[in-house]
């Protein structure tokens, strides 16, 4: 299956299109001239016209947990 231009996976394309379609269903105005009334089709046309901006948020680096070192002079006996 071919990747859509500008997307790292087809799954991400679907997520972006679905979110934009929800915005259109909630009353947002289309950013392209279209004869279609279906939100999914309009979202697809907006993505093809490069009107929808998206980005992947960076993941925070996992914090490492370190064990405390025993204080000097103490023994485990």
PyMOL Python script that loads the backbone (N, CA, C, O; Angstrom):
from pymol import cmd

cmd.read_pdbstr("""\
ATOM      1  N   UNK A   1       0.844  -1.178   0.000  1.00  0.00           N
ATOM      2  CA  UNK A   1       0.000   0.000   0.000  1.00  0.00           C
ATOM      3  C   UNK A   1       0.892   1.245   0.000  1.00  0.00           C
ATOM      4  O   UNK A   1       1.896   1.302   0.711  1.00  0.00           O
ATOM      5  N   UNK A   2       0.530   2.197  -0.771  1.00  0.00           N
ATOM      6  CA  UNK A   2       1.317   3.423  -0.915  1.00  0.00           C
ATOM      7  C   UNK A   2       0.988   4.421   0.204  1.00  0.00           C
ATOM      8  O   UNK A   2      -0.168   4.576   0.596  1.00  0.00           O
ATOM      9  N   UNK A   3       2.027   5.089   0.706  1.00  0.00           N
ATOM     10  CA  UNK A   3       1.837   6.109   1.742  1.00  0.00           C
ATOM     11  C   UNK A   3       1.330   7.401   1.115  1.00  0.00           C
ATOM     12  O   UNK A   3       1.714   7.762   0.002  1.00  0.00           O
ATOM     13  N   UNK A   4       0.469   8.083   1.842  1.00  0.00           N
ATOM     14  CA  UNK A   4       0.022   9.389   1.391  1.00  0.00           C
ATOM     15  C   UNK A   4       1.170  10.374   1.541  1.00  0.00           C
ATOM     16  O   UNK A   4       1.954  10.277   2.485  1.00  0.00           O
ATOM     17  N   UNK A   5       1.273  11.314   0.624  1.00  0.00           N
ATOM     18  CA  UNK A   5       2.379  12.267   0.622  1.00  0.00           C
ATOM     19  C   UNK A   5       2.401  13.090   1.898  1.00  0.00           C
ATOM     20  O   UNK A   5       1.391  13.670   2.297  1.00  0.00           O
ATOM     21  N   UNK A   6       3.580  13.133   2.542  1.00  0.00           N
ATOM     22  CA  UNK A   6       3.764  13.948   3.728  1.00  0.00           C
ATOM     23  C   UNK A   6       3.465  13.234   5.038  1.00  0.00           C
ATOM     24  O   UNK A   6       3.661  13.815   6.106  1.00  0.00           O
ATOM     25  N   UNK A   7       3.000  12.001   4.987  1.00  0.00           N
ATOM     26  CA  UNK A   7       2.664  11.254   6.201  1.00  0.00           C
ATOM     27  C   UNK A   7       3.647  10.114   6.391  1.00  0.00           C
ATOM     28  O   UNK A   7       4.113   9.507   5.426  1.00  0.00           O
ATOM     29  N   UNK A   8       3.958   9.830   7.660  1.00  0.00           N
ATOM     30  CA  UNK A   8       4.885   8.749   7.952  1.00  0.00           C
ATOM     31  C   UNK A   8       4.196   7.388   7.959  1.00  0.00           C
ATOM     32  O   UNK A   8       4.864   6.355   7.904  1.00  0.00           O
ATOM     33  N   UNK A   9       2.856   7.379   8.027  1.00  0.00           N
ATOM     34  CA  UNK A   9       2.109   6.121   7.958  1.00  0.00           C
ATOM     35  C   UNK A   9       0.678   6.415   7.503  1.00  0.00           C
ATOM     36  O   UNK A   9       0.173   7.524   7.675  1.00  0.00           O
ATOM     37  N   UNK A  10       0.048   5.415   6.928  1.00  0.00           N
ATOM     38  CA  UNK A  10      -1.344   5.583   6.515  1.00  0.00           C
ATOM     39  C   UNK A  10      -2.254   5.719   7.734  1.00  0.00           C
ATOM     40  O   UNK A  10      -3.303   6.359   7.662  1.00  0.00           O
ATOM     41  N   UNK A  11      -1.854   5.122   8.839  1.00  0.00           N
ATOM     42  CA  UNK A  11      -2.628   5.232  10.076  1.00  0.00           C
ATOM     43  C   UNK A  11      -2.692   6.698  10.523  1.00  0.00           C
ATOM     44  O   UNK A  11      -3.751   7.174  10.932  1.00  0.00           O
ATOM     45  N   UNK A  12      -1.569   7.409  10.447  1.00  0.00           N
ATOM     46  CA  UNK A  12      -1.558   8.812  10.842  1.00  0.00           C
ATOM     47  C   UNK A  12      -2.448   9.644   9.908  1.00  0.00           C
ATOM     48  O   UNK A  12      -3.124  10.570  10.357  1.00  0.00           O
ATOM     49  N   UNK A  13      -2.448   9.315   8.617  1.00  0.00           N
ATOM     50  CA  UNK A  13      -3.324  10.007   7.663  1.00  0.00           C
ATOM     51  C   UNK A  13      -4.786   9.865   8.091  1.00  0.00           C
ATOM     52  O   UNK A  13      -5.541  10.837   8.079  1.00  0.00           O
ATOM     53  N   UNK A  14      -5.173   8.653   8.466  1.00  0.00           N
ATOM     54  CA  UNK A  14      -6.552   8.401   8.880  1.00  0.00           C
ATOM     55  C   UNK A  14      -6.882   9.177  10.152  1.00  0.00           C
ATOM     56  O   UNK A  14      -7.976   9.728  10.272  1.00  0.00           O
ATOM     57  N   UNK A  15      -5.949   9.224  11.099  1.00  0.00           N
ATOM     58  CA  UNK A  15      -6.183   9.975  12.329  1.00  0.00           C
ATOM     59  C   UNK A  15      -6.392  11.462  12.055  1.00  0.00           C
ATOM     60  O   UNK A  15      -7.293  12.082  12.620  1.00  0.00           O
ATOM     61  N   UNK A  16      -5.553  12.034  11.180  1.00  0.00           N
ATOM     62  CA  UNK A  16      -5.659  13.457  10.849  1.00  0.00           C
ATOM     63  C   UNK A  16      -6.978  13.727  10.123  1.00  0.00           C
ATOM     64  O   UNK A  16      -7.671  14.697  10.432  1.00  0.00           O
ATOM     65  N   UNK A  17      -7.322  12.874   9.161  1.00  0.00           N
ATOM     66  CA  UNK A  17      -8.565  13.056   8.415  1.00  0.00           C
ATOM     67  C   UNK A  17      -9.781  12.927   9.329  1.00  0.00           C
ATOM     68  O   UNK A  17     -10.738  13.692   9.203  1.00  0.00           O
ATOM     69  N   UNK A  18      -9.747  11.967  10.245  1.00  0.00           N
ATOM     70  CA  UNK A  18     -10.877  11.766  11.153  1.00  0.00           C
ATOM     71  C   UNK A  18     -11.050  12.958  12.096  1.00  0.00           C
ATOM     72  O   UNK A  18     -12.172  13.393  12.355  1.00  0.00           O
ATOM     73  N   UNK A  19      -9.937  13.480  12.606  1.00  0.00           N
ATOM     74  CA  UNK A  19     -10.029  14.640  13.501  1.00  0.00           C
ATOM     75  C   UNK A  19     -10.584  15.843  12.759  1.00  0.00           C
ATOM     76  O   UNK A  19     -11.422  16.569  13.293  1.00  0.00           O
ATOM     77  N   UNK A  20     -10.124  16.062  11.524  1.00  0.00           N
ATOM     78  CA  UNK A  20     -10.626  17.196  10.748  1.00  0.00           C
ATOM     79  C   UNK A  20     -12.098  17.002  10.404  1.00  0.00           C
ATOM     80  O   UNK A  20     -12.864  17.966  10.418  1.00  0.00           O
ATOM     81  N   UNK A  21     -12.512  15.762  10.094  1.00  0.00           N
ATOM     82  CA  UNK A  21     -13.917  15.488   9.787  1.00  0.00           C
ATOM     83  C   UNK A  21     -14.791  15.795  11.006  1.00  0.00           C
ATOM     84  O   UNK A  21     -15.894  16.320  10.860  1.00  0.00           O
ATOM     85  N   UNK A  22     -14.303  15.470  12.205  1.00  0.00           N
ATOM     86  CA  UNK A  22     -15.047  15.788  13.428  1.00  0.00           C
ATOM     87  C   UNK A  22     -15.187  17.298  13.604  1.00  0.00           C
ATOM     88  O   UNK A  22     -16.232  17.786  14.034  1.00  0.00           O
ATOM     89  N   UNK A  23     -14.126  18.030  13.268  1.00  0.00           N
ATOM     90  CA  UNK A  23     -14.196  19.490  13.351  1.00  0.00           C
ATOM     91  C   UNK A  23     -15.255  20.023  12.392  1.00  0.00           C
ATOM     92  O   UNK A  23     -16.020  20.923  12.739  1.00  0.00           O
ATOM     93  N   UNK A  24     -15.295  19.462  11.184  1.00  0.00           N
ATOM     94  CA  UNK A  24     -16.280  19.890  10.190  1.00  0.00           C
ATOM     95  C   UNK A  24     -17.699  19.567  10.660  1.00  0.00           C
ATOM     96  O   UNK A  24     -18.613  20.369  10.468  1.00  0.00           O
ATOM     97  N   UNK A  25     -17.882  18.413  11.265  1.00  0.00           N
ATOM     98  CA  UNK A  25     -19.204  18.038  11.779  1.00  0.00           C
ATOM     99  C   UNK A  25     -19.634  18.952  12.911  1.00  0.00           C
ATOM    100  O   UNK A  25     -20.828  19.159  13.131  1.00  0.00           O
ATOM    101  N   UNK A  26     -18.665  19.498  13.627  1.00  0.00           N
ATOM    102  CA  UNK A  26     -18.975  20.387  14.756  1.00  0.00           C
ATOM    103  C   UNK A  26     -19.205  21.832  14.327  1.00  0.00           C
ATOM    104  O   UNK A  26     -19.468  22.694  15.166  1.00  0.00           O
ATOM    105  N   UNK A  27     -19.108  22.100  13.026  1.00  0.00           N
ATOM    106  CA  UNK A  27     -19.426  23.437  12.545  1.00  0.00           C
ATOM    107  C   UNK A  27     -18.286  24.216  11.922  1.00  0.00           C
ATOM    108  O   UNK A  27     -18.490  25.356  11.506  1.00  0.00           O
ATOM    109  N   UNK A  28     -17.089  23.643  11.842  1.00  0.00           N
ATOM    110  CA  UNK A  28     -15.973  24.345  11.201  1.00  0.00           C
ATOM    111  C   UNK A  28     -16.260  24.507   9.711  1.00  0.00           C
ATOM    112  O   UNK A  28     -16.916  23.665   9.097  1.00  0.00           O
ATOM    113  N   UNK A  29     -15.769  25.582   9.151  1.00  0.00           N
ATOM    114  CA  UNK A  29     -15.978  25.848   7.723  1.00  0.00           C
ATOM    115  C   UNK A  29     -14.894  25.160   6.899  1.00  0.00           C
ATOM    116  O   UNK A  29     -13.729  25.146   7.299  1.00  0.00           O
ATOM    117  N   UNK A  30     -15.267  24.585   5.746  1.00  0.00           N
ATOM    118  CA  UNK A  30     -14.274  23.950   4.870  1.00  0.00           C
ATOM    119  C   UNK A  30     -13.240  24.967   4.394  1.00  0.00           C
ATOM    120  O   UNK A  30     -13.559  26.131   4.153  1.00  0.00           O
ATOM    121  N   UNK A  31     -12.007  24.510   4.265  1.00  0.00           N
ATOM    122  CA  UNK A  31     -10.916  25.374   3.801  1.00  0.00           C
ATOM    123  C   UNK A  31     -10.685  25.264   2.304  1.00  0.00           C
ATOM    124  O   UNK A  31      -9.759  25.878   1.775  1.00  0.00           O
ATOM    125  N   UNK A  32     -11.525  24.479   1.606  1.00  0.00           N
ATOM    126  CA  UNK A  32     -11.427  24.333   0.155  1.00  0.00           C
ATOM    127  C   UNK A  32     -12.823  24.473  -0.445  1.00  0.00           C
ATOM    128  O   UNK A  32     -13.831  24.235   0.219  1.00  0.00           O
ATOM    129  N   UNK A  33     -12.854  24.858  -1.691  1.00  0.00           N
ATOM    130  CA  UNK A  33     -14.117  24.891  -2.432  1.00  0.00           C
ATOM    131  C   UNK A  33     -14.452  23.451  -2.804  1.00  0.00           C
ATOM    132  O   UNK A  33     -13.630  22.746  -3.388  1.00  0.00           O
ATOM    133  N   UNK A  34     -15.672  23.017  -2.459  1.00  0.00           N
ATOM    134  CA  UNK A  34     -16.061  21.643  -2.749  1.00  0.00           C
ATOM    135  C   UNK A  34     -17.562  21.558  -2.961  1.00  0.00           C
ATOM    136  O   UNK A  34     -18.336  22.351  -2.424  1.00  0.00           O
ATOM    137  N   UNK A  35     -17.947  20.579  -3.756  1.00  0.00           N
ATOM    138  CA  UNK A  35     -19.364  20.323  -3.971  1.00  0.00           C
ATOM    139  C   UNK A  35     -19.864  19.259  -2.997  1.00  0.00           C
ATOM    140  O   UNK A  35     -21.070  19.046  -2.873  1.00  0.00           O
ATOM    141  N   UNK A  36     -18.949  18.599  -2.313  1.00  0.00           N
ATOM    142  CA  UNK A  36     -19.307  17.529  -1.389  1.00  0.00           C
ATOM    143  C   UNK A  36     -19.865  18.087  -0.080  1.00  0.00           C
ATOM    144  O   UNK A  36     -19.488  19.172   0.364  1.00  0.00           O
ATOM    145  N   UNK A  37     -20.768  17.321   0.523  1.00  0.00           N
ATOM    146  CA  UNK A  37     -21.296  17.696   1.825  1.00  0.00           C
ATOM    147  C   UNK A  37     -20.830  16.723   2.903  1.00  0.00           C
ATOM    148  O   UNK A  37     -21.136  16.912   4.080  1.00  0.00           O
ATOM    149  N   UNK A  38     -20.101  15.695   2.516  1.00  0.00           N
ATOM    150  CA  UNK A  38     -19.654  14.684   3.472  1.00  0.00           C
ATOM    151  C   UNK A  38     -18.360  15.142   4.146  1.00  0.00           C
ATOM    152  O   UNK A  38     -17.385  15.459   3.465  1.00  0.00           O
ATOM    153  N   UNK A  39     -18.346  15.177   5.478  1.00  0.00           N
ATOM    154  CA  UNK A  39     -17.159  15.658   6.198  1.00  0.00           C
ATOM    155  C   UNK A  39     -15.882  14.870   5.900  1.00  0.00           C
ATOM    156  O   UNK A  39     -14.802  15.453   5.811  1.00  0.00           O
ATOM    157  N   UNK A  40     -16.001  13.560   5.747  1.00  0.00           N
ATOM    158  CA  UNK A  40     -14.802  12.751   5.464  1.00  0.00           C
ATOM    159  C   UNK A  40     -14.207  13.098   4.101  1.00  0.00           C
ATOM    160  O   UNK A  40     -12.987  13.181   3.959  1.00  0.00           O
ATOM    161  N   UNK A  41     -15.051  13.297   3.115  1.00  0.00           N
ATOM    162  CA  UNK A  41     -14.587  13.651   1.768  1.00  0.00           C
ATOM    163  C   UNK A  41     -13.964  15.042   1.764  1.00  0.00           C
ATOM    164  O   UNK A  41     -12.938  15.266   1.122  1.00  0.00           O
ATOM    165  N   UNK A  42     -14.583  15.969   2.478  1.00  0.00           N
ATOM    166  CA  UNK A  42     -14.050  17.331   2.554  1.00  0.00           C
ATOM    167  C   UNK A  42     -12.694  17.321   3.257  1.00  0.00           C
ATOM    168  O   UNK A  42     -11.763  17.999   2.822  1.00  0.00           O
ATOM    169  N   UNK A  43     -12.580  16.556   4.343  1.00  0.00           N
ATOM    170  CA  UNK A  43     -11.301  16.448   5.057  1.00  0.00           C
ATOM    171  C   UNK A  43     -10.223  15.883   4.142  1.00  0.00           C
ATOM    172  O   UNK A  43      -9.087  16.357   4.153  1.00  0.00           O
ATOM    173  N   UNK A  44     -10.573  14.877   3.353  1.00  0.00           N
ATOM    174  CA  UNK A  44      -9.618  14.292   2.413  1.00  0.00           C
ATOM    175  C   UNK A  44      -9.169  15.335   1.381  1.00  0.00           C
ATOM    176  O   UNK A  44      -7.983  15.413   1.059  1.00  0.00           O
ATOM    177  N   UNK A  45     -10.090  16.120   0.873  1.00  0.00           N
ATOM    178  CA  UNK A  45      -9.755  17.143  -0.114  1.00  0.00           C
ATOM    179  C   UNK A  45      -8.876  18.232   0.502  1.00  0.00           C
ATOM    180  O   UNK A  45      -7.967  18.740  -0.153  1.00  0.00           O
ATOM    181  N   UNK A  46      -9.143  18.590   1.753  1.00  0.00           N
ATOM    182  CA  UNK A  46      -8.322  19.596   2.430  1.00  0.00           C
ATOM    183  C   UNK A  46      -6.893  19.093   2.644  1.00  0.00           C
ATOM    184  O   UNK A  46      -5.936  19.850   2.483  1.00  0.00           O
ATOM    185  N   UNK A  47      -6.756  17.837   3.001  1.00  0.00           N
ATOM    186  CA  UNK A  47      -5.416  17.261   3.184  1.00  0.00           C
ATOM    187  C   UNK A  47      -4.678  17.206   1.861  1.00  0.00           C
ATOM    188  O   UNK A  47      -3.489  17.521   1.801  1.00  0.00           O
ATOM    189  N   UNK A  48      -5.367  16.810   0.799  1.00  0.00           N
ATOM    190  CA  UNK A  48      -4.751  16.758  -0.530  1.00  0.00           C
ATOM    191  C   UNK A  48      -4.304  18.145  -0.975  1.00  0.00           C
ATOM    192  O   UNK A  48      -3.272  18.282  -1.633  1.00  0.00           O
ATOM    193  N   UNK A  49      -5.075  19.178  -0.622  1.00  0.00           N
ATOM    194  CA  UNK A  49      -4.743  20.560  -0.978  1.00  0.00           C
ATOM    195  C   UNK A  49      -3.726  21.169  -0.010  1.00  0.00           C
ATOM    196  O   UNK A  49      -3.366  22.339  -0.138  1.00  0.00           O
ATOM    197  N   UNK A  50      -3.266  20.370   0.959  1.00  0.00           N
ATOM    198  CA  UNK A  50      -2.283  20.797   1.959  1.00  0.00           C
ATOM    199  C   UNK A  50      -2.766  21.994   2.777  1.00  0.00           C
ATOM    200  O   UNK A  50      -1.986  22.888   3.104  1.00  0.00           O
ATOM    201  N   UNK A  51      -4.052  22.003   3.101  1.00  0.00           N
ATOM    202  CA  UNK A  51      -4.634  23.067   3.923  1.00  0.00           C
ATOM    203  C   UNK A  51      -4.652  22.687   5.406  1.00  0.00           C
ATOM    204  O   UNK A  51      -4.760  23.556   6.271  1.00  0.00           O
ATOM    205  N   UNK A  52      -4.547  21.404   5.692  1.00  0.00           N
ATOM    206  CA  UNK A  52      -4.583  20.925   7.072  1.00  0.00           C
ATOM    207  C   UNK A  52      -3.149  20.768   7.570  1.00  0.00           C
ATOM    208  O   UNK A  52      -2.353  20.039   6.977  1.00  0.00           O
ATOM    209  N   UNK A  53      -2.832  21.445   8.646  1.00  0.00           N
ATOM    210  CA  UNK A  53      -1.497  21.360   9.238  1.00  0.00           C
ATOM    211  C   UNK A  53      -1.543  20.377  10.400  1.00  0.00           C
ATOM    212  O   UNK A  53      -2.500  20.368  11.175  1.00  0.00           O
ATOM    213  N   UNK A  54      -0.520  19.560  10.518  1.00  0.00           N
ATOM    214  CA  UNK A  54      -0.443  18.600  11.606  1.00  0.00           C
ATOM    215  C   UNK A  54       1.006  18.396  11.992  1.00  0.00           C
ATOM    216  O   UNK A  54       1.909  18.689  11.208  1.00  0.00           O
ATOM    217  N   UNK A  55       1.232  17.897  13.187  1.00  0.00           N
ATOM    218  CA  UNK A  55       2.591  17.589  13.628  1.00  0.00           C
ATOM    219  C   UNK A  55       2.524  16.449  14.638  1.00  0.00           C
ATOM    220  O   UNK A  55       1.477  16.174  15.223  1.00  0.00           O
ATOM    221  N   UNK A  56       3.653  15.803  14.825  1.00  0.00           N
ATOM    222  CA  UNK A  56       3.755  14.721  15.795  1.00  0.00           C
ATOM    223  C   UNK A  56       4.472  15.280  17.015  1.00  0.00           C
ATOM    224  O   UNK A  56       5.625  15.699  16.914  1.00  0.00           O
ATOM    225  N   UNK A  57       3.807  15.292  18.166  1.00  0.00           N
ATOM    226  CA  UNK A  57       4.488  15.806  19.356  1.00  0.00           C
ATOM    227  C   UNK A  57       5.646  14.893  19.734  1.00  0.00           C
ATOM    228  O   UNK A  57       5.564  13.673  19.591  1.00  0.00           O
ATOM    229  N   UNK A  58       6.724  15.500  20.215  1.00  0.00           N
ATOM    230  CA  UNK A  58       7.884  14.719  20.612  1.00  0.00           C
ATOM    231  C   UNK A  58       7.593  14.008  21.924  1.00  0.00           C
ATOM    232  O   UNK A  58       6.947  14.555  22.818  1.00  0.00           O
ATOM    233  N   UNK A  59       8.079  12.789  22.018  1.00  0.00           N
ATOM    234  CA  UNK A  59       7.912  12.031  23.252  1.00  0.00           C
ATOM    235  C   UNK A  59       8.934  12.509  24.260  1.00  0.00           C
ATOM    236  O   UNK A  59      10.078  12.797  23.908  1.00  0.00           O
ATOM    237  N   UNK A  60       8.523  12.592  25.510  1.00  0.00           N
ATOM    238  CA  UNK A  60       9.461  12.959  26.561  1.00  0.00           C
ATOM    239  C   UNK A  60      10.369  11.767  26.830  1.00  0.00           C
ATOM    240  O   UNK A  60       9.932  10.617  26.811  1.00  0.00           O
ATOM    241  N   UNK A  61      11.621  12.060  27.077  1.00  0.00           N
ATOM    242  CA  UNK A  61      12.562  10.990  27.384  1.00  0.00           C
ATOM    243  C   UNK A  61      12.156  10.342  28.697  1.00  0.00           C
ATOM    244  O   UNK A  61      11.776  11.023  29.650  1.00  0.00           O
ATOM    245  N   UNK A  62      12.240   9.042  28.737  1.00  0.00           N
ATOM    246  CA  UNK A  62      11.881   8.318  29.959  1.00  0.00           C
ATOM    247  C   UNK A  62      12.856   8.680  31.063  1.00  0.00           C
ATOM    248  O   UNK A  62      14.073   8.632  30.884  1.00  0.00           O
ATOM    249  N   UNK A  63      12.301   9.040  32.197  1.00  0.00           N
ATOM    250  CA  UNK A  63      13.155   9.395  33.321  1.00  0.00           C
ATOM    251  C   UNK A  63      13.723   8.107  33.915  1.00  0.00           C
ATOM    252  O   UNK A  63      13.000   7.128  34.099  1.00  0.00           O
ATOM    253  N   UNK A  64      15.011   8.116  34.209  1.00  0.00           N
ATOM    254  CA  UNK A  64      15.637   6.940  34.787  1.00  0.00           C
ATOM    255  C   UNK A  64      15.602   7.049  36.297  1.00  0.00           C
ATOM    256  O   UNK A  64      15.880   8.104  36.867  1.00  0.00           O
ATOM    257  N   UNK A  65      15.267   5.974  36.917  1.00  0.00           N
ATOM    258  CA  UNK A  65      15.223   5.917  38.377  1.00  0.00           C
ATOM    259  C   UNK A  65      16.500   5.239  38.838  1.00  0.00           C
ATOM    260  O   UNK A  65      16.813   4.131  38.403  1.00  0.00           O
ATOM    261  N   UNK A  66      17.227   5.894  39.705  1.00  0.00           N
ATOM    262  CA  UNK A  66      18.476   5.319  40.207  1.00  0.00           C
ATOM    263  C   UNK A  66      18.301   4.911  41.652  1.00  0.00           C
ATOM    264  O   UNK A  66      17.585   5.558  42.415  1.00  0.00           O
ATOM    265  N   UNK A  67      18.955   3.843  42.012  1.00  0.00           N
ATOM    266  CA  UNK A  67      18.929   3.355  43.397  1.00  0.00           C
ATOM    267  C   UNK A  67      19.827   4.248  44.236  1.00  0.00           C
ATOM    268  O   UNK A  67      20.922   4.599  43.794  1.00  0.00           O
ATOM    269  N   UNK A  68      19.405   4.618  45.413  1.00  0.00           N
ATOM    270  CA  UNK A  68      20.285   5.411  46.275  1.00  0.00           C
ATOM    271  C   UNK A  68      21.462   4.563  46.733  1.00  0.00           C
ATOM    272  O   UNK A  68      21.308   3.382  47.041  1.00  0.00           O
ATOM    273  N   UNK A  69      22.623   5.168  46.774  1.00  0.00           N
ATOM    274  CA  UNK A  69      23.812   4.452  47.213  1.00  0.00           C
ATOM    275  C   UNK A  69      23.849   4.434  48.727  1.00  0.00           C
ATOM    276  O   UNK A  69      23.461   5.410  49.370  1.00  0.00           O
ATOM    277  N   UNK A  70      24.322   3.309  49.319  1.00  0.00           N
ATOM    278  CA  UNK A  70      24.408   3.272  50.783  1.00  0.00           C
ATOM    279  C   UNK A  70      25.438   4.275  51.279  1.00  0.00           C
ATOM    280  O   UNK A  70      26.469   4.494  50.644  1.00  0.00           O
ATOM    281  N   UNK A  71      25.144   4.878  52.422  1.00  0.00           N
ATOM    282  CA  UNK A  71      26.062   5.847  53.011  1.00  0.00           C
ATOM    283  C   UNK A  71      27.337   5.131  53.435  1.00  0.00           C
ATOM    284  O   UNK A  71      27.298   3.959  53.808  1.00  0.00           O
ATOM    285  N   UNK A  72      28.463   5.829  53.378  1.00  0.00           N
ATOM    286  CA  UNK A  72      29.725   5.226  53.739  1.00  0.00           C
ATOM    287  C   UNK A  72      29.760   4.948  55.235  1.00  0.00           C
ATOM    288  O   UNK A  72      29.212   5.713  56.030  1.00  0.00           O
ATOM    289  N   UNK A  73      30.416   3.835  55.618  1.00  0.00           N
ATOM    290  CA  UNK A  73      30.552   3.500  57.018  1.00  0.00           C
ATOM    291  C   UNK A  73      29.446   2.602  57.520  1.00  0.00           C
ATOM    292  O   UNK A  73      29.518   2.129  58.655  1.00  0.00           O
ATOM    293  N   UNK A  74      28.400   2.341  56.700  1.00  0.00           N
ATOM    294  CA  UNK A  74      27.333   1.449  57.137  1.00  0.00           C
ATOM    295  C   UNK A  74      27.558   0.080  56.521  1.00  0.00           C
ATOM    296  O   UNK A  74      28.002  -0.036  55.378  1.00  0.00           O
ATOM    297  N   UNK A  75      27.252  -0.936  57.275  1.00  0.00           N
ATOM    298  CA  UNK A  75      27.422  -2.282  56.742  1.00  0.00           C
ATOM    299  C   UNK A  75      26.067  -2.969  56.718  1.00  0.00           C
ATOM    300  O   UNK A  75      25.157  -2.604  57.463  1.00  0.00           O
ATOM    301  N   UNK A  76      25.944  -3.958  55.862  1.00  0.00           N
ATOM    302  CA  UNK A  76      24.685  -4.689  55.723  1.00  0.00           C
ATOM    303  C   UNK A  76      24.621  -5.880  56.670  1.00  0.00           C
ATOM    304  O   UNK A  76      23.689  -6.676  56.560  1.00  0.00           O
ATOM    305  N   UNK A  77      25.572  -6.043  57.601  1.00  0.00           N
ATOM    306  CA  UNK A  77      25.618  -7.214  58.496  1.00  0.00           C
ATOM    307  C   UNK A  77      24.536  -7.185  59.489  1.00  0.00           C
ATOM    308  O   UNK A  77      24.431  -8.092  60.314  1.00  0.00           O
TER     309      UNK A  77
END
""", "prot")
cmd.dss("prot")
cmd.show_as("cartoon", "prot")
cmd.util.cbc("prot")
cmd.orient("prot")
